[in-house]
Amino acid sequence: MVKKILLNTDSETASFNQFTNCWLSRHGKAFEEEVTARLDGCTHIICQTCSAIINKNSHGTGLVCKGCSNVDLAQY
């Protein structure tokens, strides 16, 4: 079975519920902010530094990949 890659920018990751006036992730969890619902509903994110597609459960810190996270830490 091939698993689907869903980025936080994909429309399937979240939808707005007009009755409850909140965002629902594809898992059915309610959020006030669209970005939070999309992050909950996605399987992968785009690194904010190098634009690599990374598994959201195996990335470095924040919204960057491990490689970019290590580079950022090395600068200090």
DRENDO-410815 format. One line per 8 residues: their letters; for each residue x, y, z of C-alpha. Coordinates in Angstrom, 3 decimals. Each point is the difference from the previous one (the first is absolute). Last residue first. Layout:
N
a) X:Y:Z ~ ...
***
This chain:
76
yqaldvns) 25.930:30.262:17.442 ~ 0.230:-0.694:-3.743 ~ 0.160:-3.764:0.561 ~ -3.558:0.011:1.349 ~ -1.392:1.396:-3.271 ~ 1.961:-2.557:-2.023 ~ -1.310:-2.828:2.194 ~ -3.598:1.174:-0.489
cgkcvlgt) 0.582:0.238:-3.744 ~ 1.084:-3.622:-0.140 ~ -2.692:-1.184:2.391 ~ -2.742:1.575:-2.126 ~ -1.652:3.310:0.872 ~ -3.507:0.787:1.241 ~ 0.758:0.084:3.718 ~ 2.863:-2.214:1.087
ghsnknii) 1.245:-2.918:-2.034 ~ -2.315:-2.123:-2.098 ~ -1.070:-3.581:0.620 ~ -3.710:0.265:0.787 ~ -0.794:2.560:-2.705 ~ 1.612:-2.196:-2.654 ~ 2.091:2.315:-2.150 ~ -0.360:1.690:-3.384
asctqcii) 3.069:2.171:-0.585 ~ -0.618:3.739:-0.457 ~ 3.512:0.975:1.258 ~ -0.833:2.361:2.891 ~ -3.732:-0.304:0.743 ~ 0.173:-3.775:-0.412 ~ -3.222:-1.122:-1.705 ~ -2.230:-2.187:2.156
htcgdlra) -1.119:-3.627:-0.149 ~ -2.891:-2.112:1.305 ~ -2.529:2.836:0.223 ~ -3.161:0.219:2.088 ~ 1.463:1.416:3.213 ~ 2.057:2.571:-1.905 ~ -3.085:0.965:-2.003 ~ -2.048:0.500:3.165
tveeefak) 2.743:2.157:1.494 ~ 0.281:2.136:-3.146 ~ -3.767:0.538:-0.132 ~ -0.153:1.444:3.511 ~ -2.804:-0.571:2.524 ~ 0.436:-3.768:-0.041 ~ -2.369:-2.996:0.095 ~ 1.222:-3.594:-0.381
ghrslwcn) -1.790:-2.087:-2.639 ~ 3.084:-1.895:-1.232 ~ -0.078:1.948:-3.290 ~ 0.505:3.084:2.160 ~ -3.056:2.062:0.826 ~ 0.076:3.804:-0.003 ~ -2.503:1.907:2.125 ~ -3.315:1.839:-0.256
tfqnfsat) -1.950:-2.925:1.508 ~ -2.686:0.031:-2.682 ~ 2.244:1.483:-2.689 ~ 2.568:-2.796:0.208 ~ 3.164:0.995:-1.851 ~ 1.991:-2.821:-1.535 ~ 3.375:-1.567:0.628 ~ 2.666:-2.312:-1.460
esdtnlli) -1.798:-0.706:-3.272 ~ 0.743:3.492:-1.390 ~ 3.728:-0.705:-0.153 ~ 2.342:2.695:1.411 ~ 0.868:-2.046:3.109 ~ 1.295:-2.638:-2.373 ~ -1.751:-3.342:-0.356 ~ 2.082:-2.933:-1.204
kkvm) -2.171:-3.033:-0.674 ~ 1.095:-3.402:1.236 ~ 0.425:-2.697:-2.610 ~ -1.364:-3.393:1.007
***
